[in-house]
Amino acid sequence: AFNRVVPHGLTQFGIARDFATRTKERELTIWDDFPKGIKFEPGYMSFAGSGHDSRTTEIFIVNPGVSEAQLRMFGENSWETPFATVLDVDNSALRKIYSGYGDMPHFGGRGPDSARIYEEHGYTYLSKEFPKLDYIDRCYVVDEVGLSDLSAGDL
């Protein structure tokens, strides 16, 4: 689920639908990267975190239209290091992801509480309380699958 979508801010996702998977993956943290001095730009992707060496499966993308002040704030935390980018971000599907709920309650928004998503019935909570959320149906690692291996209906 795209569980945190802040217009002109960020889009966050990465909490697994399956309870056992999300519980296991939450315990396997990823160390912070050494500072690389990379400045965030719209379309850049980074792991989300909540403290030193706290990264797991959650990722955020910097949305188009983000302010310069907000751009300067991304990367201030040791767990925020860009590792990928959305190509042609201004014309990407990122603009079509539902953003009406805004940020999570912890930051003053009306969106889902990520702690509740991690509970056993977290995705039931999402479907009942946030019916307009968008989801990732499937994902492919192109280098392993290759675009030629997929039919147009798969994409």
Contacts in CASP RR format, 6 or more apart in sequence:
PFRMAT RR
TARGET T0000
AUTHOR 0000-0000-0000
METHOD contacts of the structure
MODEL  1
AFNRVVPHGLTQFGIARDFATRTKERELTIWDDFPKGIKFEPGYMSFAGS
GHDSRTTEIFIVNPGVSEAQLRMFGENSWETPFATVLDVDNSALRKIYSG
YGDMPHFGGRGPDSARIYEEHGYTYLSKEFPKLDYIDRCYVVDEVGLSDL
SAGDL
1 13 0 8 1.000
1 14 0 8 1.000
1 15 0 8 1.000
1 17 0 8 1.000
1 112 0 8 1.000
1 117 0 8 1.000
1 123 0 8 1.000
1 126 0 8 1.000
1 133 0 8 1.000
1 134 0 8 1.000
1 135 0 8 1.000
1 136 0 8 1.000
2 11 0 8 1.000
2 12 0 8 1.000
2 13 0 8 1.000
2 97 0 8 1.000
2 98 0 8 1.000
2 133 0 8 1.000
2 134 0 8 1.000
2 135 0 8 1.000
2 136 0 8 1.000
3 12 0 8 1.000
3 13 0 8 1.000
3 14 0 8 1.000
3 15 0 8 1.000
3 104 0 8 1.000
3 111 0 8 1.000
3 112 0 8 1.000
3 114 0 8 1.000
3 117 0 8 1.000
3 126 0 8 1.000
3 130 0 8 1.000
3 133 0 8 1.000
4 10 0 8 1.000
4 11 0 8 1.000
4 12 0 8 1.000
4 13 0 8 1.000
4 60 0 8 1.000
4 102 0 8 1.000
4 103 0 8 1.000
4 104 0 8 1.000
4 111 0 8 1.000
4 112 0 8 1.000
4 114 0 8 1.000
5 11 0 8 1.000
5 12 0 8 1.000
5 63 0 8 1.000
5 97 0 8 1.000
5 98 0 8 1.000
5 99 0 8 1.000
5 100 0 8 1.000
5 101 0 8 1.000
5 102 0 8 1.000
6 63 0 8 1.000
6 99 0 8 1.000
6 102 0 8 1.000
6 103 0 8 1.000
7 63 0 8 1.000
7 99 0 8 1.000
7 100 0 8 1.000
7 102 0 8 1.000
8 63 0 8 1.000
8 64 0 8 1.000
8 65 0 8 1.000
8 66 0 8 1.000
8 67 0 8 1.000
8 70 0 8 1.000
9 62 0 8 1.000
9 63 0 8 1.000
9 65 0 8 1.000
9 66 0 8 1.000
9 70 0 8 1.000
10 60 0 8 1.000
10 61 0 8 1.000
10 62 0 8 1.000
10 63 0 8 1.000
10 66 0 8 1.000
10 74 0 8 1.000
11 60 0 8 1.000
11 61 0 8 1.000
11 63 0 8 1.000
11 94 0 8 1.000
11 97 0 8 1.000
11 99 0 8 1.000
12 48 0 8 1.000
12 58 0 8 1.000
12 59 0 8 1.000
12 60 0 8 1.000
12 61 0 8 1.000
13 58 0 8 1.000
13 59 0 8 1.000
13 60 0 8 1.000
13 136 0 8 1.000
14 57 0 8 1.000
14 58 0 8 1.000
14 59 0 8 1.000
15 22 0 8 1.000
15 57 0 8 1.000
15 58 0 8 1.000
15 114 0 8 1.000
15 117 0 8 1.000
15 118 0 8 1.000
16 22 0 8 1.000
16 25 0 8 1.000
16 57 0 8 1.000
17 123 0 8 1.000
19 120 0 8 1.000
19 121 0 8 1.000
19 122 0 8 1.000
22 57 0 8 1.000
22 117 0 8 1.000
22 118 0 8 1.000
23 118 0 8 1.000
25 56 0 8 1.000
25 57 0 8 1.000
26 56 0 8 1.000
26 57 0 8 1.000
26 118 0 8 1.000
28 56 0 8 1.000
29 53 0 8 1.000
29 54 0 8 1.000
29 55 0 8 1.000
29 56 0 8 1.000
30 47 0 8 1.000
30 53 0 8 1.000
30 55 0 8 1.000
30 56 0 8 1.000
31 53 0 8 1.000
31 55 0 8 1.000
32 52 0 8 1.000
32 53 0 8 1.000
32 55 0 8 1.000
32 78 0 8 1.000
32 79 0 8 1.000
32 81 0 8 1.000
33 81 0 8 1.000
35 78 0 8 1.000
35 81 0 8 1.000
36 81 0 8 1.000
38 81 0 8 1.000
38 82 0 8 1.000
39 71 0 8 1.000
40 46 0 8 1.000
40 62 0 8 1.000
40 71 0 8 1.000
40 74 0 8 1.000
40 75 0 8 1.000
40 80 0 8 1.000
40 82 0 8 1.000
41 62 0 8 1.000
41 71 0 8 1.000
41 85 0 8 1.000
42 62 0 8 1.000
42 63 0 8 1.000
42 64 0 8 1.000
42 65 0 8 1.000
42 66 0 8 1.000
42 71 0 8 1.000
42 89 0 8 1.000
42 90 0 8 1.000
43 61 0 8 1.000
43 62 0 8 1.000
43 63 0 8 1.000
43 64 0 8 1.000
43 85 0 8 1.000
43 86 0 8 1.000
43 89 0 8 1.000
43 92 0 8 1.000
43 94 0 8 1.000
44 61 0 8 1.000
44 62 0 8 1.000
44 74 0 8 1.000
44 82 0 8 1.000
44 84 0 8 1.000
44 85 0 8 1.000
45 59 0 8 1.000
45 60 0 8 1.000
45 61 0 8 1.000
45 62 0 8 1.000
45 82 0 8 1.000
45 83 0 8 1.000
45 84 0 8 1.000
45 85 0 8 1.000
45 86 0 8 1.000
46 59 0 8 1.000
46 60 0 8 1.000
46 62 0 8 1.000
46 74 0 8 1.000
46 75 0 8 1.000
46 80 0 8 1.000
46 81 0 8 1.000
46 82 0 8 1.000
46 83 0 8 1.000
47 55 0 8 1.000
47 56 0 8 1.000
47 58 0 8 1.000
47 59 0 8 1.000
47 60 0 8 1.000
47 79 0 8 1.000
47 80 0 8 1.000
47 81 0 8 1.000
47 83 0 8 1.000
48 55 0 8 1.000
48 58 0 8 1.000
48 59 0 8 1.000
48 60 0 8 1.000
48 79 0 8 1.000
48 80 0 8 1.000
49 55 0 8 1.000
49 56 0 8 1.000
49 58 0 8 1.000
49 77 0 8 1.000
49 79 0 8 1.000
49 80 0 8 1.000
50 79 0 8 1.000
51 77 0 8 1.000
51 78 0 8 1.000
51 79 0 8 1.000
52 78 0 8 1.000
52 79 0 8 1.000
53 79 0 8 1.000
54 79 0 8 1.000
55 79 0 8 1.000
58 114 0 8 1.000
61 86 0 8 1.000
61 94 0 8 1.000
62 71 0 8 1.000
62 74 0 8 1.000
63 94 0 8 1.000
64 89 0 8 1.000
64 90 0 8 1.000
64 92 0 8 1.000
64 94 0 8 1.000
64 95 0 8 1.000
74 80 0 8 1.000
75 81 0 8 1.000
86 92 0 8 1.000
86 94 0 8 1.000
96 134 0 8 1.000
97 134 0 8 1.000
98 132 0 8 1.000
98 133 0 8 1.000
98 134 0 8 1.000
100 110 0 8 1.000
100 132 0 8 1.000
101 109 0 8 1.000
101 110 0 8 1.000
101 111 0 8 1.000
101 112 0 8 1.000
101 130 0 8 1.000
101 132 0 8 1.000
101 133 0 8 1.000
102 109 0 8 1.000
102 110 0 8 1.000
102 111 0 8 1.000
103 109 0 8 1.000
103 111 0 8 1.000
104 111 0 8 1.000
104 112 0 8 1.000
104 113 0 8 1.000
104 114 0 8 1.000
105 111 0 8 1.000
105 113 0 8 1.000
106 113 0 8 1.000
111 130 0 8 1.000
112 125 0 8 1.000
112 126 0 8 1.000
112 129 0 8 1.000
112 130 0 8 1.000
112 133 0 8 1.000
116 122 0 8 1.000
116 125 0 8 1.000
117 123 0 8 1.000
117 125 0 8 1.000
117 126 0 8 1.000
119 125 0 8 1.000
126 133 0 8 1.000
138 154 0 8 1.000
140 146 0 8 1.000
140 150 0 8 1.000
END
